Amino acid sequence: MVIYSGGIFVELKIKPNKILMWLSYNCLFFSIMLKMLYQTNQNSTIRLLGFGMQAIVLLCYFLEELITLKRKSINCITLILGILVVYQCVITILNDSIYLPYTPIDIFIWPLSVIVYYNFTCHNEMNKNTENKTLIYYFIMCLISVFLIKIHLAGNGNIGQVVFLTYYCLTALPLVVIFVKGKNSRNLCILLCVAISVASTKRTGTIALILGIFVMLVLDAHIQGSLKEKWKRYMYLFIAICIGSGAVLYLENRSGLEIFDRFSKLSTDGGSGRDVIWAITLQAFNVSNLREKIWGHGFQSVYYRLRPGGFSRFSHNSYIEYLYDYGIIGLSLLVLFVLFLIIIEIKFIREKNKYAPVMGMLLIITIFLSAFSYFFEESNIIQPIAVAYGIILGQAYKERKRYEN
């Protein structure tokens, strides 16, 4: 940026796109923390501020895309997401299923998070203070989660929605792994996330987290160069499993959370009634006409129109949700996106890419939450995951180009 001052032109090393990315990253975490805080006291002002932060994030994304329009790095992932966004907008308008402020936020933010961060990190480095900010934000989120869990265990408020937002600690963990260089700080965040996940009694999140950490540690050992270093990492993995198992057993015996009891009921409670919701949604899809099967019923139609069991709720499976909301075409685009992510991870593993471990964790979290919760259908808990995907894909592309040159 060049300004005129005192009769001379002065060049300032300020890039508008970097300011926009700095603002969007901060506002992303502000929106998350405000959403979590809202569930502690149901203050409508906090809720509006949360939506305001998301609106700023969305505005930053649009401006960033306009500024860098001539310098795009398009790949299969960003192309599929671009088509998916346009498709959802068209189907939503045609089916008159616009619900403000949710529709633009939920349709645009998570796909654009992947696209914008990918394009940005292909050519730029993230802000130097990102590590410290991410760590501070994560600790604040963990602290708020403690209050949410207390409300949940006391049986107050909207119990399911209150504890659901502790998932943010799970989905933000990959960003901690990416940016936080200090092992002690990173390991502390992982331990906090495990403790919060177990205390929340959320089965899907706990399984996704534990399996995700396991996959990350295995892949971290796999990509090491020397055999000695590999065995050293495998030993760390064994110790981590022992400590984690001991911690869970201690909590089970001392806290009264009935962790194992919750898991033992998986075969009898149908995943807290998910099997019933899936059956209702699939039956509704089967009796739909051909046009609705192909193109879908519109934005979040399961929640707003179908209302399984007489309640406004999602399908608790993103793929079933997309099948009903956006038809066979919408589901195909979503599945294609996930498949390309898996293909990229396989390539990372073969190349022993340094991003393979965290990418493995991201995929485990994505697969579990999208299969047993609501993930892709709203820009909520998916937001940090989408940012992490964009950063990893962009940095991997940039480093590959450097190596080729």
N, C-alpha and C positions, 0 to 999 in steps of 0.2 A: 504494500500500500504506500503511495507517495502523496505527501502533503506539501503545501507551499507555506513557508514560514520565514519571515525576516528577509525576504528577497531571494531566498534560495529554496530549492526543492530538497526535502528531507525524506528519505526512504525509511519507513517503519516496517519492522519484521513482524507484521501482524497479518495473518491470513484469515479471511472471513470464514473459510470452511473449517479451520481449526477452532475458531471461536464457537461456531455452530455445534461442532462435535463435543466440545467441552461442555456447552450448555445442555445439550441433549443428554449426555451421560449423567450429569448431575441431576437434572430434572427427572430422569428415569428412576433414580434411586429415591428422590424426594416423593415421587408419586407412589412408589412401593411402600415407603414408610408411612405416608399419610393414609393409605388404604388399610394398613395394619393398625394404625392408631385409631381409625374410625371404628373398628370393631371392638375397641376397648371402652368407648363411651357413646357411640352412635351420634356423634356431633355432626350435623349436616354441613357446617362450615368446613370441617376437615375433609369431608367427602367431596365437596365442591372444589377445594384446593387440590385434591388428588386428581380430579378430572382436568383441572386447569394445567397441572404439571404435564399430564399426558398430551393435552392440546399443544403445549409448547414443544414437547418432543416431536410431535407430528409436524408442526410448522418448521422446526429445524431440519427435519428430514426432507421436506419438500424444497426448502431453500438450498440445502446442500446439493440435492439432485440437480437443481437449476444452475447453480454455480459451476458444477463440474460436468455439465451436460456433454461437453465435447471430449471429455477424458474418461469415458466409461470402460470398465473391464468386464465385459459380459461373458458369462459362462453358462453352463446348463442350469445350475442352481438358480442364478439370478433371473434367467430367462423364464424358467418354470414359475418362479414366484411372481414375476411381473404379469404373466398370463393369468395366474391364479387370482391376483388382485383385481384385474380388469374383469375377469369372468364373474367373480363374486359381486362386483359392483353392478354389472349388467343384470344378473339374476335377481339381485336385491331390488333394483328399480322396477324390473318387469313384474315382480310379485308384490310390489307395494309393501315391502317389509323393512322400512327404514324406521329405526327407533333411536332417537337422539338422546344422549350423546354417544350411545354405545356402538351404533353401526359404523361410523367412520373410524372410531378408535380401534374396535376389534378387527375390522377388515384390513386396515392399513398398517398399524404399528408393528406387529411382529414380522410380517414379510419385509417391510421396509427396513426394519432393524438389521436383518441379514444383508439386504442389498446395499444399504448405505454404509454400514461398517465394513463390508467387503470392499466396496469401491474406495473408501477412505484409506483403509490400511494397505491396499495395493500400492499406494503412492506416498503414504505418510506414516509417521510414527504417532502412537498415542501420546497424550500429554504426560510429561515427566512425573506429575503429581498423582497420576492415576492409581498407582500402587497404594499410597497412603489414604487416598479418598475411599478406595474400594474397601480397605481394611476397616476404616472408621465406620462407613456405612453398614458393613456386615455386622460389626459388633452391636450397633444400634438396633439392627433388625433382630439379632439374637435376643437382645434385652426385651424388646417389645414382644417377642414370641413367648417369653416366660410369662408375661401377663396374660397373653391369649390362652396359653395352656391352663393357667389358673382359673380363668373364666370357664373354659371348657370342662375341666374336672369338677368345677362347682355346679355345673349344669345350668349356668346362666346364659341368657342371650340366645342368639341363633347359633346353637352349639356347633353344627357342622361347618357353617361358614366361618365362624370364629377360628377354629383350629385349622381350617383349610389354608388360611393365609400363612401358616408356618411353613408351607411349601416353598415360600420365597427364599428361605434359608437354604433349602435344597437346590433350587434352580439358580441361585446366585453363587453357589459354591464353585462352579467351574471358572467364573470370573476371578475369584480369589486365587485359584490354582494358576491361572494364566498370568496374573499381574504381581502377586505377592511373591517376592524372591526369597525372603527369609523362611527357612524351613520351620523354625519354631512357631512363627506366627501362622504359617500355612497349616501346620499340624494342629494348632490350637483351634483354628476355624473348623477343621474337619471334625475334631472331637466335639466341639460345641454343636455342630450340625447333627452328629449322631445322637447326642444327648437329647436335643430338641425333638428330633424325629421319633425317637423311642418314647419320650414322655408324651408326645402328642397322640400316641396310640394309632397313628395313621399307617395302616399296613402297607398300602401301595408305596407310599413315600419311603418307608423304612426299608422295604425290600429293594427298591430302586437305588437308594443311597448305599446300602451295604454292598450290593452287587456292583454298583458303579465304582465304588472305591476299590473293590477287589480287582475289577477289570483294569482300572487305572494303574494299580500297583504291579499287576502281572505284566502289562504292556511296558511299564517303566523299566522293569527288569529285562524285558525282551529286547529293547532298543539299545541296551548298554553294549559297548564295544568288547570289553574283555570278559572272559569267563569268570574271573574273580569278582568283578563288579556285578555281574549277573547274580551270582550266588549271594553276594552281600545284600542285594535288593530283595531276593527271595527270602532271606533270613528276616529282613525288616517286615516283609509281608506276613511271615509266620508269627512274629512277635505281635504285629498289629491285630491279627485274628485272635490270638490268645487274650490280649488286653481287651479287645472289643467284646469277646464272649463273656469274659469275667465281669465287665461293666454291666452288660445286659442282665446277667444272672443276679448281680447285686441289686440292680433296680427292680427286678422282678420280685425279689424276696423282701426288700425293704420299703419300696415305694407304694405298693398296693395298686400299681397300674394295670395288673393282670395282662401283661404283654403277650405271654404265650397263650393265654385263654382267648384273646382276640384272634390270634392266628389259627387256633384249633377250631374256631367257628367258621372258617372260610368255606368248609365243605357243606355247612348246613344253613348259613345265612345268605348264600348266593352273593357274597361280596356286598353285604349291606343292601341287598335288594337290587343290585345291578342287573342280575339275570332277568328280573321281571321288566325293568326299564328297557333293556335290550330287546326283549321279546315284543314288547308293545311297539317300539319304534320300527322294528323290522316288519312286523305285521302291518303297520300303517303304510310302510313303503311298498309292501307287496300288493296292497289293494289300491295303490295310487295308479293314475292313468299313465300311459306311455310317455307323454311329454314330461310329467312330473318325475318319472323314474330317470329319465335321461338328463333333464336340466335342473331338477330339484324344486323345492317349495319356497326357497328364499332364506334370507338371513335368520339364523337361530330359530327356525320354525318349530323345532322340537320344544324349545323353551317357551316361545310366545304363543304358539298355535296348537300344537299337538298336546302338550302338557301331560306327560305320562302319569297315570294314576291320579289325575286331577290336580297335579301340582306343577308350577312353573319350574322346570329343572332340565338340565342337559342330559344327554344319553349316557354320560360317564364312559364314553368311548368315542374318541374323535373321529374314527373312521365310520362308525355307524351314524354319528351326527352329520358328517359331511355327505354321506350317502343320502340321507333324508333332506338335508338343507340344500345341497348343491348337486344332487343326482350323481349318476354314474360318471359324468365328465368331471365334476368337482372332486369326487373321491379319487379318480384316476390321477389327476394332477397332484393331489396331496401325497398319494402313495409313490408317485414318480419322484417327488421331492425327497421323501425319506429314503428311497432306494438309492438315489444318487449320493446321499450322505453316507450310506453304508458302503457304497463302492469307493468313495473317497477315503474312508477309514481303512478299508482293505488295502488300498494303495499306500497309505501312510504306514501301515504295519509292515508291508513288504519292503518299503524303503527305509524302515526304522526311523521314520520322521519323528522329530522331538514333540510334535503335536499329537501323535497317536494316542498316548495315555489319556490326556484330557478329552480328546475327541471320543475315545471309547466310553468315558464316563458320561459325556453328553448324550451319546446314542442310547445308553442304557436308561438314563433318566427319561429321555424322549419317548422311547418305546413303552416303558411302563406307564408313565403318566398319560400318554395318548391312548393307551389300550384300556386303562381302568379309571380314568378321571376325565376332567375337561381341560384340554390343553390347547389344541390348534384353533378351536372354535371361538376363542376370545383372547384378546391381548392382555392377559393377566399374568399368571405364573410363568408363562412362556417367555416373557419379555427378556429377562437376563440370559436365558438359553439362546434366544435368537441373536442377541448382541454377541455372545460368545462364539456362535457359529460364524458370524460375519467376520469377526476379528481373526479367528483361526484360519479361515479360508483365504482371507486377504493377505495375512502375513505369510502363509505358506506359498501363495502365488508370488509374492514379492521376493521371497528368499530363493525360490526356484529360478526366477528370472535373473537374479544376481549370480547364481551358480552357473547358469547357461552362458552369461556374458563374461 
